[in-house]
Amino acid sequence: MEIELKRDMEFIERLEEKLETDGPFSSWELFHLSYQAALTTLTHDFSGLQAPRLLPHVTFLSHQLACAEQVVEEMNGRAILADEVGLGKTIEAGLILKEYMMRGLVKKALILVPASLVNQWALELTQKFYIPVVTTRKRPIWDQDNIVITSIDTAKRDPHREIILQQKYDFVLVDEAHKLKNHQTKNYQFIRSLQKKYCLLLTATPIQNKLSDIFNLVSILKPGFLGDYQTFAEKFGKNIKNLDQDIHLKQLVQKVMVRNLRQDTGIDWTKRKVETIQIEFTDAEMQAYEQLKKITMEAQHFSAITYLRELCSSREACFLSIKKSLEKNNDGTNVKEYTDFLTQLGELPNHSKALKVVELIKQSDEKCIIFTEYRATQVYLQWILQQNDITSVPFRGGFKRGKKDWMRQLFKDKVQVLIATEAGGEGINLQFCNKMINYDLPWNPMRLEQRIGRIHRYGQKNDVQIYNFAIKNTIEDHILRLLYEKIHLFERVIGNLDAILADLQLTNLENEMEKIFKESQTDGEIRIKMDNLSAVISDAQLTYDKENSHGNRESS
């Protein structure tokens, strides 16, 4: 192959002119300094990572370095980073981006993360990797060569969408990429349409319900790599187990996905100490609970279960929910009963569960994060803590980005307690705290692991103490026994529970439990059905663990 050489005639002519007139020439000292600077930043070898030597202040773990090297050298910069929660996917992604920037291969990048994590990503990349980033403001500029961090919701909106789709990005990163599993959503279509050279998808749960999840994610990185969807479905079906059982499919996925598990990292993880605290309602509270059960017995809609769950959380959450429903006349035939119940609810004393929180927190000065399902409960808890001279701040999804950062900083430096709702706790890192109270237990087990992952992650120096609250002889009691006593969910990292549930065709455990409560006539019937459900899941767990350990022995 012939290589065409082009002479820079302008430079040659200027040089000849300088020689004829004897200068002026640049300073030899300045030239020498420039030359030395060029040598220092020169990439001598494209094999192996070059970035870590320029980041001596960051201690990279062996699995993080191995991941970055694999993505750069074997996967051509297109990969799914699927490490378990808390293993440092952000560090891996930052290292990969830095490596490509050092090699002169990335100048223009688009980083798409949840809105609540934009500032956290910006701090991580600037402070740890010295990568200059731009976060989107009211008037973002998309057509310049820079590293832009924004949310998918912002990027896909007009007029931003049209401008972004015209850009040619060297590098695109999507955090929480499991939200792209459905190829029919606007988010998925938007990401597929981006012009990108390198692309990273970050998710701790690359496969949630069915095998098509991984097909859709891989198709963003390498369209056609797994064939077309119809052929893929016919060949492999929907069963997640096929990913482990079909060697060819597993090898294909391994070419685009890096997944590190906690037990494989060699890190000495701090322990999880789990304590279940069962609380008894006062007589007045239990009378109100039984009265609410009686009122909602005829109701066939979801609100019947919601009201009971809310009453187990706080009077305020239940009161506001019923009041809103009455205003919309959703329970027309029971208006008087619900109205009388609201009066009964207003006469209740402070909630027993909230008083237990106060008692527990007063036992030490340690920082603590409380998770609740309801905003009304969040406000109530902040009030009752304040009444008992305990400092706290709220943290929820409705807060703007700057306010979330402010609340996190206040929690770290000034106050003892952070009270978070589910949406508020997404992605926030709180390694400086090692105590958590699950004030309201989530019915989705994957959300529980996301909660615990806020404090039980790399960088946590202390054992993590987790308290799980539940009111005896209520709807919470049934959930506690299903998720804790039978499945042992709090002791173990979620791991492959999602695959186990999918194998049992229980793609939505929350819906399954709601169905049991709706269709049961008595507490005894609920108990029997819940025991049966937990027994089925426990047996499947044992089978899965045996098969997995057997497969690991064979592969080793």
Secondary structure as GFF3:
##gff-version 3
##sequence-region A 1 556
A	DSSP	alpha_helix	9	21	.	.	.	ID=ss1
A	DSSP	alpha_helix	28	41	.	.	.	ID=ss2
A	DSSP	three_ten_helix	51	54	.	.	.	ID=ss3
A	DSSP	alpha_helix	62	73	.	.	.	ID=ss4
A	DSSP	beta_strand	78	81	.	.	.	ID=ss5
A	DSSP	alpha_helix	89	102	.	.	.	ID=ss6
A	DSSP	beta_strand	109	112	.	.	.	ID=ss7
A	DSSP	three_ten_helix	115	117	.	.	.	ID=ss8
A	DSSP	alpha_helix	118	129	.	.	.	ID=ss9
A	DSSP	beta_strand	133	135	.	.	.	ID=ss10
A	DSSP	beta_strand	147	150	.	.	.	ID=ss11
A	DSSP	alpha_helix	152	155	.	.	.	ID=ss12
A	DSSP	alpha_helix	160	166	.	.	.	ID=ss13
A	DSSP	beta_strand	168	174	.	.	.	ID=ss14
A	DSSP	three_ten_helix	177	180	.	.	.	ID=ss15
A	DSSP	alpha_helix	186	193	.	.	.	ID=ss16
A	DSSP	beta_strand	195	202	.	.	.	ID=ss17
A	DSSP	alpha_helix	212	221	.	.	.	ID=ss18
A	DSSP	alpha_helix	229	236	.	.	.	ID=ss19
A	DSSP	alpha_helix	242	245	.	.	.	ID=ss20
A	DSSP	alpha_helix	247	254	.	.	.	ID=ss21
A	DSSP	beta_strand	257	258	.	.	.	ID=ss22
A	DSSP	three_ten_helix	262	264	.	.	.	ID=ss23
A	DSSP	beta_strand	272	279	.	.	.	ID=ss24
A	DSSP	alpha_helix	283	296	.	.	.	ID=ss25
A	DSSP	alpha_helix	303	311	.	.	.	ID=ss26
A	DSSP	alpha_helix	315	327	.	.	.	ID=ss27
A	DSSP	three_ten_helix	332	334	.	.	.	ID=ss28
A	DSSP	alpha_helix	335	346	.	.	.	ID=ss29
A	DSSP	alpha_helix	352	361	.	.	.	ID=ss30
A	DSSP	beta_strand	368	372	.	.	.	ID=ss31
A	DSSP	alpha_helix	375	387	.	.	.	ID=ss32
A	DSSP	beta_strand	392	395	.	.	.	ID=ss33
A	DSSP	alpha_helix	401	413	.	.	.	ID=ss34
A	DSSP	beta_strand	417	421	.	.	.	ID=ss35
A	DSSP	three_ten_helix	423	425	.	.	.	ID=ss36
A	DSSP	beta_strand	435	438	.	.	.	ID=ss37
A	DSSP	alpha_helix	445	452	.	.	.	ID=ss38
A	DSSP	beta_strand	464	471	.	.	.	ID=ss39
A	DSSP	alpha_helix	475	480	.	.	.	ID=ss40
A	DSSP	pi_helix	481	486	.	.	.	ID=ss41
A	DSSP	alpha_helix	497	503	.	.	.	ID=ss42
A	DSSP	alpha_helix	509	519	.	.	.	ID=ss43
A	DSSP	alpha_helix	523	555	.	.	.	ID=ss44
###
